[in-house]
Amino acid sequence: MRKGTDLIGKAVVAYDTGERFETVLDLVFDQDSNKLLGFLVDEAGWFSTCKVIPLTSVQAIGQDAVIVPSKSAEVPASDIQPIDQVLEYNNIMKGTKIMSIDGRDLGTMIDLYFDELTGDIEGYEVSGGVFADAYSGRSFVPAPETLKIGKDVAFVPVQTAEMMQEQVGGIKAAMHTAGEKLRETADATSVQLQAAGQVAGEKLRETADATSVQLQAAGQAATRTVTNKIVDIEEQKAFALGKTATTTVETQDGRRIVLAGQEITQAAIDDATSQELMDQLYRSAGGSVVDKIGDQISNTAAGLTVDQAQGRRANMTVYTPSGFIVAATGQIVTPQVIERAKTYDREQALLAAVGLSTGDALQGTVTTTGQQIKENALDAGEQIRDGAKGLWEQVKETATDLQERSGQAIEDKRIKGALGRPVVRVILGTNDQVILNVGDLITHQAIAAARQAGVLDSLLDSVYTENPHLSLEELRAPEPTAAQPLILDR
């Protein structure tokens, strides 16, 4: 969903050339179909006609520009009959008073919200009216399927006004009808939630500490792999840019990319990326893998409870990072809004916009009738337990994955260091067959045989690590067999 006035003044850029060639001057809105048809980019002059860009020609709407495939997307308004008719009629909705057919004043239109893909109008921002917010004096009128527009007033069905009434319900309504018993149930549920959160937090810290030790043992390569798995590298770059480094980050040969206390610049980020040290720069900037896991857990909890926002009024506009609007200020949250929040991972922001915390939303599963209150309170407790269990399972899975990656990294490093070196003792298989004899070179085939026999650790513990004095003939690679005897010059 986009807000109409947010697009006024945006640049229009051609994708094929990257050229900014026009600016959005106004929106072309068809009142009969309740759709946005396109954008006015050039007003008519003495010797020219209006020029527009149809919405169907728009490739993308970003924070700073409207992207079209090429300059040919700009056409005379007369070429698009529906747009030409709207411009000729010149009936501007802005400033029109909206009333329900039973005479309730819903306010004066000052803006509109639309779906950027279909052009469908989802609602109007209005000033004043019976549902105006006490602070801003504005409210959100959902767009009806039928809109009767007169000279000064646009009439909407009675149902439109009903859709603007906040339906709080949930825990507050239940409190009034169930009395002390419900409060006790809600308090017990809250305690369970806090206990589950504390246990999950402690386990997460324990897991993070154990994981940290293993990551240090695995070396920088394993740390980089784990960090990149949990935090996307582009997200690492965006986080680090402009931050102050808390530690010095340097390459293996001692060249310093950034000093502790210095601001992290784009050049430092590019340098760290080329040297595969972006994970170190991210942590130096204050980035935390554990915090990221915590955010993922919080988002999971919000995803479980965001349905409690339905029927409540958004007290602030919820945006995505790209400027897309999930819910407008004053808008009553509908299933469509909730689905949009889930699509763009904005569940937590939507809950906050309607004044709910995750804990409040978990408690809001009870209703106003006696038996239903008991059943739903029990269900809420089960949801909390299941939710906490699910979060802990996520933590355990993440920790197991980190451990496996760390262990594999250590083993790969040992194998790489062992290949081509001789062993200092006989390595036997399960049936006492000789896999390697004393002095035999370790080959990939020998590694595979030892792994299959379950004696890979014994083989890797038996690697000759000194620097032997060998003749040129002895340094030549052996014939392609599992192992080749190597005589050491003692």
C-alpha positions as CSV (number, residue, x, y, z in Angstrom):
1,M,0.0,0.0,0.0
2,R,1.3,3.5,-0.9
3,K,0.2,7.0,0.1
4,G,-0.7,9.3,-2.7
5,T,1.1,12.4,-1.6
6,D,4.3,10.5,-0.9
7,L,4.7,10.1,-4.6
8,I,4.3,13.8,-5.5
9,G,7.7,15.1,-6.5
10,K,9.3,11.7,-7.0
11,A,11.7,11.3,-9.9
12,V,10.7,9.1,-12.8
13,V,13.7,7.1,-14.0
14,A,14.1,5.0,-17.1
15,Y,15.4,1.5,-16.3
16,D,17.2,1.0,-19.7
17,T,19.3,4.2,-19.5
18,G,19.2,5.1,-15.8
19,E,18.1,8.6,-16.9
20,R,15.8,10.8,-14.7
21,F,13.5,12.3,-17.2
22,E,10.3,13.4,-15.4
23,T,8.8,14.2,-12.0
24,V,5.4,13.1,-10.7
25,L,3.2,16.1,-10.5
26,D,-0.1,14.5,-9.6
27,L,-2.1,11.3,-9.4
28,V,-4.8,10.4,-11.9
29,F,-7.7,8.8,-10.0
30,D,-10.9,7.3,-11.4
31,Q,-13.7,7.9,-9.0
32,D,-16.1,5.5,-10.7
33,S,-13.8,2.4,-10.6
34,N,-12.1,3.6,-7.4
35,K,-8.7,3.0,-9.0
36,L,-5.4,4.9,-9.5
37,L,-4.9,5.0,-13.3
38,G,-1.5,6.6,-13.5
39,F,0.7,9.7,-12.8
40,L,0.6,13.1,-14.4
41,V,4.1,14.2,-15.3
42,D,3.6,17.1,-17.7
43,E,0.7,19.5,-17.6
44,A,-0.9,20.9,-20.7
45,G,0.6,24.1,-22.1
46,W,-0.3,26.5,-25.0
47,F,1.0,24.1,-27.6
48,S,1.1,20.8,-25.8
49,T,-1.2,18.3,-24.1
50,C,-0.9,16.6,-20.8
51,K,1.5,13.7,-20.6
52,V,1.1,10.8,-18.2
53,I,2.6,7.5,-17.2
54,P,-0.1,4.7,-16.9
55,L,0.2,2.6,-13.7
56,T,0.5,-0.4,-16.0
57,S,3.8,0.9,-17.3
58,V,5.3,1.3,-13.9
59,Q,8.0,-1.2,-13.2
60,A,8.6,-0.4,-9.5
61,I,7.8,2.4,-6.9
62,G,10.8,3.0,-4.6
63,Q,11.5,5.3,-1.7
64,D,13.1,7.9,-4.0
65,A,11.8,7.2,-7.6
66,V,9.3,5.7,-9.8
67,I,11.0,3.2,-12.2
68,V,9.7,2.6,-15.8
69,P,11.2,0.4,-18.5
70,S,12.1,3.3,-20.8
71,K,11.2,6.9,-21.6
72,S,8.5,5.6,-24.0
73,A,6.3,4.9,-20.9
74,E,5.5,8.6,-21.0
75,V,2.5,9.1,-23.4
76,P,0.0,11.8,-24.2
77,A,-3.1,11.6,-22.0
78,S,-5.2,11.5,-25.1
79,D,-3.8,8.1,-26.0
80,I,-5.3,6.5,-22.8
81,Q,-9.1,7.0,-23.0
82,P,-9.9,6.4,-19.3
83,I,-7.2,8.8,-18.2
84,D,-8.2,11.4,-20.8
85,Q,-11.8,11.3,-19.6
86,V,-10.7,11.7,-15.9
87,L,-8.5,14.7,-16.8
88,E,-11.2,16.2,-18.9
89,Y,-13.8,15.8,-16.1
90,N,-11.4,17.4,-13.7
91,N,-13.3,16.5,-10.6
92,I,-10.8,16.5,-7.8
93,M,-11.6,14.3,-4.8
94,K,-9.2,16.2,-2.5
95,G,-11.2,18.4,-0.2
96,T,-14.4,16.4,-0.8
97,K,-16.5,15.7,2.4
98,I,-17.2,12.1,3.1
99,M,-20.5,11.1,4.8
100,S,-22.3,7.9,5.4
101,I,-25.7,7.6,3.9
102,D,-27.3,7.8,7.4
103,G,-25.7,11.2,7.8
104,R,-22.6,10.7,9.9
105,D,-19.7,13.0,9.0
106,L,-16.6,10.9,8.4
107,G,-14.3,13.9,7.6
108,T,-12.8,15.7,4.6
109,M,-10.5,13.8,2.2
110,I,-6.9,15.0,2.2
111,D,-5.1,11.9,0.8
112,L,-5.6,8.4,-0.5
113,Y,-3.9,5.0,-0.1
114,F,-3.6,2.5,-3.0
115,D,-2.3,-0.9,-4.0
116,E,0.8,-0.2,-6.2
117,L,0.2,-3.3,-8.3
118,T,-3.5,-3.2,-9.0
119,G,-4.1,0.5,-8.4
120,D,-7.1,-0.3,-6.2
121,I,-7.9,2.4,-3.6
122,E,-7.7,0.8,-0.1
123,G,-8.8,3.9,1.8
124,Y,-8.7,7.6,2.4
125,E,-7.0,9.8,4.9
126,V,-9.5,12.4,6.2
127,S,-9.4,15.4,8.5
128,G,-12.1,15.8,11.1
129,G,-15.2,13.7,11.4
130,V,-16.6,11.6,14.2
131,F,-13.7,9.2,14.2
132,A,-10.9,11.7,14.1
133,D,-7.9,11.0,16.3
134,A,-7.8,13.3,19.3
135,Y,-4.1,14.1,18.7
136,S,-3.8,14.5,15.0
137,G,-7.5,15.2,14.1
138,R,-7.3,12.6,11.3
139,S,-8.7,9.1,10.6
140,F,-8.7,6.4,8.0
141,V,-11.8,5.7,5.9
142,P,-11.7,2.3,4.2
143,A,-12.6,2.5,0.5
144,P,-16.1,1.1,-0.1
145,E,-17.0,-0.9,-3.1
146,T,-19.6,1.7,-3.9
147,L,-19.0,5.4,-3.7
148,K,-21.6,8.0,-4.7
149,I,-20.0,11.3,-5.5
150,G,-21.9,14.5,-5.5
151,K,-20.9,18.1,-6.1
152,D,-19.7,18.7,-2.5
153,V,-20.1,15.3,-0.7
154,A,-19.2,11.7,-1.4
155,F,-21.6,9.2,0.2
156,V,-20.5,5.8,1.5
157,P,-22.5,2.9,2.9
158,V,-23.3,2.7,6.6
159,Q,-21.0,-0.4,6.8
160,T,-18.0,1.9,6.1
161,A,-18.6,3.8,9.3
162,E,-19.0,0.6,11.2
163,M,-15.7,-0.6,9.8
164,M,-14.1,2.5,11.4
165,Q,-15.1,1.6,14.9
166,E,-12.3,0.0,16.9
167,Q,-13.2,-3.5,18.2
168,V,-11.0,-3.9,21.2
169,G,-12.5,-7.1,22.7
170,G,-10.0,-9.6,23.8
171,I,-8.6,-9.5,27.4
172,K,-10.1,-6.1,28.3
173,A,-13.7,-7.1,27.4
174,A,-13.2,-10.4,29.2
175,M,-12.0,-8.7,32.3
176,H,-15.2,-6.8,32.7
177,T,-17.4,-9.9,32.5
178,A,-15.5,-12.6,34.2
179,G,-14.2,-10.8,37.3
180,E,-11.6,-12.1,39.6
181,K,-11.3,-15.6,38.2
182,L,-10.2,-14.4,34.8
183,R,-7.6,-12.1,36.4
184,E,-6.1,-15.0,38.2
185,T,-6.0,-17.0,35.0
186,A,-4.4,-14.1,33.1
187,D,-1.9,-13.6,35.9
188,A,-0.9,-17.2,35.9
189,T,-0.5,-17.1,32.1
190,S,1.7,-14.0,32.4
191,V,3.9,-15.8,35.0
192,Q,4.2,-18.8,32.7
193,L,5.2,-16.5,29.9
194,Q,7.9,-14.7,32.0
195,A,9.2,-18.0,33.3
196,A,9.4,-19.5,29.8
197,G,11.1,-16.3,28.5
198,Q,13.7,-16.5,31.4
199,V,14.4,-20.1,30.7
200,A,14.8,-19.6,27.0
201,G,17.0,-16.6,27.7
202,E,19.3,-18.5,30.0
203,K,19.5,-21.5,27.6
204,L,20.3,-19.1,24.8
205,R,23.1,-17.5,26.7
206,E,24.5,-20.9,27.7
207,T,24.3,-22.1,24.1
208,A,25.9,-18.9,22.9
209,D,28.8,-19.3,25.4
210,A,29.4,-22.9,24.4
211,T,29.1,-22.0,20.7
212,S,31.6,-19.2,21.2
213,V,34.2,-21.5,22.6
214,Q,33.8,-24.0,19.8
215,L,33.9,-21.2,17.2
216,Q,37.2,-20.0,18.6
217,A,38.6,-23.5,18.3
218,A,37.4,-23.9,14.8
219,G,39.2,-20.7,13.7
220,Q,38.2,-17.7,11.6
221,A,36.9,-19.7,8.6
222,A,34.2,-21.4,10.8
223,T,33.3,-18.2,12.5
224,R,32.9,-16.5,9.1
225,T,30.7,-19.3,7.8
226,V,28.4,-19.2,10.9
227,T,28.1,-15.4,10.9
228,N,27.2,-15.3,7.2
229,K,24.7,-18.1,7.7
230,I,22.8,-16.2,10.4
231,V,23.3,-12.6,9.3
232,D,23.2,-11.8,5.5
233,I,26.5,-10.3,4.4
234,E,24.7,-7.3,2.9
235,E,23.0,-6.7,6.2
236,Q,26.4,-6.9,7.9
237,K,27.7,-4.1,5.5
238,A,24.7,-1.9,6.1
239,F,25.0,-2.3,9.9
240,A,28.8,-1.6,10.0
241,L,28.8,1.5,7.7
242,G,29.4,4.7,9.7
243,K,29.8,2.8,13.0
244,T,33.0,3.2,15.2
245,A,35.2,0.1,15.3
246,T,35.7,-1.3,18.8
247,T,38.6,-3.5,17.7
248,T,41.3,-3.4,15.1
249,V,40.6,-5.5,12.1
250,E,43.7,-6.6,10.1
251,T,44.6,-9.1,7.4
252,Q,46.7,-12.2,7.9
253,D,49.8,-10.4,6.8
254,G,49.3,-7.6,9.4
255,R,47.8,-5.0,7.1
256,R,45.2,-3.0,9.1
257,I,41.8,-2.5,7.5
258,V,40.5,-0.3,10.3
259,L,41.8,0.7,13.7
260,A,39.9,0.6,17.0
261,G,38.2,3.9,17.4
262,Q,38.0,4.7,13.7
263,E,34.8,5.3,11.7
264,I,34.0,2.4,9.4
265,T,33.9,3.7,5.9
266,Q,32.7,2.2,2.6
267,A,36.3,1.7,1.6
268,A,36.9,-0.3,4.7
269,I,33.8,-2.4,4.0
270,D,35.0,-3.1,0.4
271,D,38.4,-4.0,1.6
272,A,37.1,-6.3,4.3
273,T,34.8,-8.0,1.8
274,S,37.6,-8.6,-0.6
275,Q,39.7,-10.1,2.2
276,E,36.8,-12.2,3.5
277,L,36.9,-10.4,6.8
278,M,33.5,-8.8,6.7
279,D,32.3,-10.9,9.7
280,Q,35.2,-9.5,11.8
281,L,34.3,-5.9,10.7
282,Y,30.6,-6.6,11.6
283,R,31.5,-7.7,15.1
284,S,33.9,-4.8,15.5
285,A,31.0,-2.5,14.7
286,G,29.0,-4.0,17.5
287,G,27.1,-6.7,15.5
288,S,26.1,-9.8,17.4
289,V,25.1,-13.2,16.1
290,V,23.3,-13.9,19.4
291,D,21.3,-10.7,19.2
292,K,20.3,-11.7,15.7
293,I,19.1,-15.1,16.9
294,G,17.1,-13.3,19.7
295,D,15.5,-11.0,17.0
296,Q,14.5,-14.1,15.0
297,I,12.9,-15.6,18.2
298,S,11.0,-12.4,18.9
299,N,9.8,-12.2,15.3
300,T,8.6,-15.8,15.7
301,A,6.7,-15.0,18.8
302,A,5.1,-11.9,17.1
303,G,4.1,-14.1,14.2
304,L,2.2,-16.3,16.6
305,T,0.3,-13.4,18.2
306,V,-0.2,-10.8,15.5
307,D,-3.8,-11.9,14.9
308,Q,-4.6,-10.1,18.2
309,A,-4.1,-6.8,16.4
310,Q,-7.3,-7.4,14.3
311,G,-10.0,-4.9,14.9
312,R,-7.7,-2.4,16.7
313,R,-6.8,1.0,15.4
314,A,-3.2,1.7,14.3
315,N,-1.8,4.7,16.2
316,M,1.1,5.1,13.8
317,T,2.0,4.3,10.3
318,V,3.8,0.9,9.8
319,Y,6.4,1.0,7.0
320,T,8.6,-1.6,5.5
321,P,12.3,-0.7,5.0
322,S,11.5,0.2,1.3
323,G,8.8,2.7,2.3
324,F,5.8,0.4,1.6
325,I,2.9,1.0,4.0
326,V,1.6,-2.0,5.9
327,A,-0.9,0.0,8.0
328,A,-1.8,3.7,7.9
329,T,-2.3,5.9,11.0
330,G,-5.9,5.6,12.1
331,Q,-6.6,2.4,10.1
332,I,-8.5,-0.4,11.7
333,V,-6.4,-3.6,11.3
334,T,-8.1,-6.1,9.1
335,P,-7.1,-9.7,8.0
336,Q,-5.6,-8.1,4.9
337,V,-3.4,-5.8,7.0
338,I,-2.3,-8.7,9.1
339,E,-1.4,-10.8,6.1
340,R,0.6,-7.9,4.7
341,A,2.5,-7.6,8.0
342,K,3.3,-11.3,7.9
343,T,4.5,-11.0,4.2
344,Y,6.9,-8.2,5.1
345,D,8.0,-9.5,8.6
346,R,6.4,-6.4,10.3
347,E,4.3,-8.3,12.9
348,Q,6.1,-6.7,15.9
349,A,5.8,-3.2,14.4
350,L,2.0,-3.8,13.8
351,L,1.5,-5.0,17.4
352,A,3.3,-1.9,18.7
353,A,1.3,0.3,16.4
354,V,-2.0,-0.9,18.0
355,G,-0.5,-0.6,21.5
356,L,0.1,-4.4,22.2
357,S,3.2,-6.1,23.4
358,T,3.8,-9.8,22.6
359,G,2.7,-10.7,26.1
360,D,-0.5,-8.7,25.9
361,A,-1.3,-10.4,22.6
362,L,-0.8,-13.8,24.1
363,Q,-3.2,-13.0,26.9
364,G,-5.8,-11.7,24.4
365,T,-7.1,-15.1,23.4
366,V,-9.9,-15.1,25.9
367,T,-13.6,-14.2,25.2
368,T,-16.5,-12.8,27.2
369,T,-18.5,-16.0,28.1
370,G,-17.8,-18.1,31.1
371,Q,-16.9,-21.5,29.6
372,Q,-15.2,-19.9,26.6
373,I,-13.1,-17.8,29.0
374,K,-11.8,-21.0,30.8
375,E,-11.2,-22.9,27.6
376,N,-9.4,-20.0,25.9
377,A,-7.3,-19.2,29.0
378,L,-6.2,-22.9,29.0
379,D,-5.5,-22.6,25.3
380,A,-3.4,-19.5,26.0
381,G,-1.4,-21.3,28.5
382,E,-0.8,-24.2,26.1
383,Q,0.1,-21.7,23.4
384,I,2.7,-20.1,25.7
385,R,4.2,-23.5,26.6
386,D,4.2,-24.6,23.0
387,G,5.6,-21.3,21.9
388,A,8.4,-21.4,24.5
389,K,9.1,-25.0,23.6
390,G,9.2,-24.1,19.9
391,L,11.5,-21.2,20.6
392,W,13.8,-23.5,22.6
393,E,13.8,-26.0,19.8
394,Q,14.9,-23.3,17.5
395,V,17.7,-22.4,19.8
396,K,18.8,-26.0,20.1
397,E,18.6,-26.5,16.4
398,T,20.7,-23.4,15.8
399,A,23.3,-24.5,18.4
400,T,23.5,-28.0,17.0
401,D,24.0,-26.6,13.5
402,L,26.8,-24.3,14.8
403,Q,28.4,-27.3,16.6
404,E,28.3,-29.5,13.6
405,R,29.7,-26.7,11.4
406,S,32.5,-26.0,13.9
407,G,33.4,-29.8,14.2
408,Q,33.4,-30.2,10.5
409,A,35.6,-27.2,10.0
410,I,38.1,-28.6,12.5
411,E,38.1,-32.0,10.8
412,D,38.5,-30.5,7.3
413,K,41.4,-28.4,8.6
414,R,43.2,-31.5,10.1
415,I,42.6,-33.6,6.9
416,K,44.0,-30.8,4.7
417,G,47.1,-30.6,6.9
418,A,47.6,-34.5,6.9
419,L,47.3,-35.1,3.2
420,G,50.7,-36.0,1.7
421,R,52.3,-36.6,5.0
422,P,53.4,-40.1,6.3
423,V,52.0,-41.8,9.4
424,V,54.2,-42.9,12.4
425,R,52.2,-46.1,13.2
426,V,50.2,-48.8,11.5
427,I,46.6,-47.9,10.9
428,L,44.3,-51.0,10.9
429,G,40.8,-51.4,9.6
430,T,37.9,-53.3,11.2
431,N,39.1,-56.7,9.9
432,D,42.7,-55.9,10.9
433,Q,43.6,-55.2,7.2
434,V,46.4,-52.6,6.9
435,I,45.1,-49.3,5.7
436,L,48.5,-47.5,6.1
437,N,51.8,-48.9,7.2
438,V,54.5,-46.9,9.1
439,G,55.9,-44.3,6.7
440,D,53.0,-44.6,4.2
441,L,51.7,-41.3,2.7
442,I,48.2,-40.2,3.7
443,T,46.0,-40.0,0.5
444,H,42.4,-39.2,-0.1
445,Q,41.8,-42.9,-0.6
446,A,43.4,-43.7,2.8
447,I,41.2,-41.0,4.4
448,A,38.1,-42.5,2.9
449,A,39.1,-46.0,4.1
450,A,39.8,-44.9,7.6
451,R,36.6,-43.0,7.8
452,Q,34.6,-46.0,6.7
453,A,36.5,-48.2,9.3
454,G,35.8,-45.6,12.0
455,V,39.5,-45.0,12.7
456,L,39.9,-41.5,11.1
457,D,40.7,-39.9,14.4
458,S,43.5,-42.5,15.0
459,L,44.9,-41.8,11.5
460,L,44.9,-38.0,12.0
461,D,46.5,-38.4,15.5
462,S,49.4,-40.4,13.8
463,V,50.5,-37.8,11.3
464,Y,54.3,-37.3,11.0
465,T,54.6,-33.5,11.5
466,E,58.4,-33.0,11.4
467,N,60.2,-31.9,8.3
468,P,62.0,-35.0,6.9
469,H,65.2,-34.8,4.9
470,L,64.3,-36.5,1.6
471,S,66.0,-37.0,-1.7
472,L,64.5,-35.7,-4.9
473,E,63.4,-39.2,-5.9
474,E,61.7,-39.7,-2.6
475,L,59.8,-36.4,-3.0
476,R,58.1,-37.6,-6.2
477,A,54.4,-38.6,-5.8
478,P,53.8,-42.3,-5.6
479,E,51.9,-44.4,-8.1
480,P,48.1,-44.1,-7.7
481,T,47.6,-46.5,-4.8
482,A,46.1,-46.2,-1.4
483,A,49.5,-45.6,0.2
484,Q,53.2,-45.5,-0.7
485,P,56.0,-46.4,1.7
486,L,58.2,-43.5,2.6
487,I,61.7,-44.1,4.0
488,L,62.8,-41.4,6.4
489,D,66.4,-40.3,6.6
490,R,67.2,-40.6,10.3
